Amino acid sequence: MKTIYKITFMAVAALFAFSCEQGIDPITPMEPGADEAAPTVTINYPQEGTKIKVNEAVTSINIKFEVEDDIEIASISVNLDGTEISSYNEFKDYRRVQEEYLYEELNDGSHVLTITATDIEGKSTSESVNFEKEPAYVPMYDGEVFYMPFDGDNIELVSITQPTVVGNPGFAGEGIQGGNAYAGAEGSYLTFPTEGLQGSEFSAAFWVKVNATPDRAGVLVMGPEDSANPDNQNVRTSGFRLFRENAGGMQRFKLNVGTGESDSWFDGGAAADVDPSADEWTHIAFTIGASKATVYIDGVVAKEGEFAGVDWTGCDVLSIMSGAPRFTGWGHLSDQSFMDELRIFNKELSAQEIATIIENESGNAVDRSQYGEVFHMPFEGDLTETIGDLNATAVGNPGFAGSGKVGANAYQGAADSYVSVPATSLQSDEFSATFWYKVNATPDRAGILVMGPKDTDNPDAQNKRTSGFRFFREGGETNQIFKLNVGSGEADSWFDGGAAATIDPTANSGWVHMAFTISATQCTVYIDGEVVAQGDFTGVDWTGCDLLSIGSGAPRFTGWGHGADQSQLDDLFIFDKALTQAEVQAIASGN
């Protein structure tokens, strides 16, 4: 090797000497020419509109860019939000630079990246892009462990995980929220690993706009592998299968859940049908508890039943919008419908929790916190007050309607029955109440909401009206008049709209929105957002008003026979301010 090296070196030296002797220069210098153009700048990452989604509040970003110049680049400056974070003035190639810069302190929010390049003649070019680091997603609901908004990508935001994409699913260009949704396609679906999604309780909720082609499809499937039938899989002894199939032109949603040794079916028949020709978004939810499973359509129970609890053996894949690969034996393949706002929970959701999700996501939700909301009783199968954790007491046997104006249920009045809650935390100089009401004219008079003092002089016919308020109805079978009475300390004031405040139960058997407001100078009663009674007064006095009665005048307003109301009442709110008419109308339309 040494000999070869010496020969080679000597040969090169001889060639160089020969070249010089012949007057040949091995390197010929060239004039660079005129510097005519400014540099060009290309930002490869981030690009305009990039959204960075991570769970950390501060993260890093690898900035990538290119700069070119016709003669020579003199300097490059990298600015983020107006501050220089890096600069360059030495280059291996003075005409073309490809560079990456790792910035490690990127905070939440919108950002502007600007890269400026200057050539040796002083000509400069700047290019900018706007991008965003989104705040880490914080689950909105108790028990939420999985959330896919489908807003132009398929990322799962709780774990910041991208799915495995099979085929070519797309995006709808519309959505129930966020402006976009998943659009199914033939032979296409998404899969996720199931780690962290399984427990003794499980719930899923989402919106779907049904496409009846194909006439059957898998929607959500978490099942085991059927190794005996790899091309026709259908082992149903563990996991679950939510799917749809044709039912006389409707699409019927069904749930199958494996219990270990067998499987249980939750098929609501016609109650679980969705009309695909309506071309509307429908909310679907199902819950799996330790002893019961339930399917909901638009918040209403379509099917529920007892079973022995779910078994998760072998269920390592969640399929979204197809039965494939684990539930194909009956042809429930890719769903070409739209899906939006998919959430999974590690608990059995209540009907009220599902109703809240629907309200929040449907665009009908009203942010009542801006109005001073202090009390909410939704009546979703219980008497839970959701804001102040007030403990309600049931007197007699009040019930539930089995359906409601908002959500899946409502209060159903009964003879000698009502609900009471402590009232002192609900009192202020201003007060408003709103609720939905379906009147029953039997009995022909009843208390609806009463917050009054004890009448110790008349314990069996109480009627002290110098403090608090009494909202009630009275009349006949075809004319129920709604009235408000408010005590100002020494006296009481009446707000009776007469015919304007009258409902004919025989002509209007549906839900009506009721509201009344009390300010320091005026009281107003609204029916369906319209003023039916209004007047000046000197302000409410709350002396002795320690109890709110719901669905009756009892026990504090019984002297004129305004006892228990057998009507239905839903979504009762109380506010610590006098709502405006626009606010009352917004709340009514929002529900």
Beta strands, then each sheet from edge to edge (+ up, - down):
strand 1: 40-45
strand 2: 51-53
strand 3: 58-68
strand 4: 73-80
strand 5: 83-88
strand 6: 96-107
strand 7: 109-119
strand 8: 124-134
strand 9: 144-148
strand 10: 164-166
strand 11: 170-171
strand 12: 182-183
strand 13: 189-193
strand 14: 202-209
strand 15: 216-222
strand 16: 240-247
strand 17: 250-258
strand 18: 263-267
strand 19: 273-274
strand 20: 282-288
strand 21: 292-297
strand 22: 300-306
strand 23: 317-320
strand 24: 338-345
strand 25: 373-377
strand 26: 393-395
strand 27: 399-400
strand 28: 411-412
strand 29: 418-422
strand 30: 431-438
strand 31: 445-451
strand 32: 469-475
strand 33: 480-487
strand 34: 492-496
strand 35: 502-503
strand 36: 512-518
strand 37: 522-527
strand 38: 530-536
strand 39: 547-550
strand 40: 568-575
sheet 1: 1+ 3- 6+
sheet 2: 2+ 8+ 7- 4+ 5-
sheet 3: 9+ 24- 12+ 11-
sheet 4: 9+ 24- 14+ 20- 21+ 22-
sheet 5: 10+ 13- 23+ 15- 16+ 17- 18+
sheet 6: 10+ 13- 23+ 15- 16+ 17- 19+
sheet 7: 25+ 40- 28+ 27-
sheet 8: 25+ 40- 30+ 36- 37+ 38-
sheet 9: 26+ 29- 39+ 31- 32+ 33- 34+
sheet 10: 26+ 29- 39+ 31- 32+ 33- 35+
end
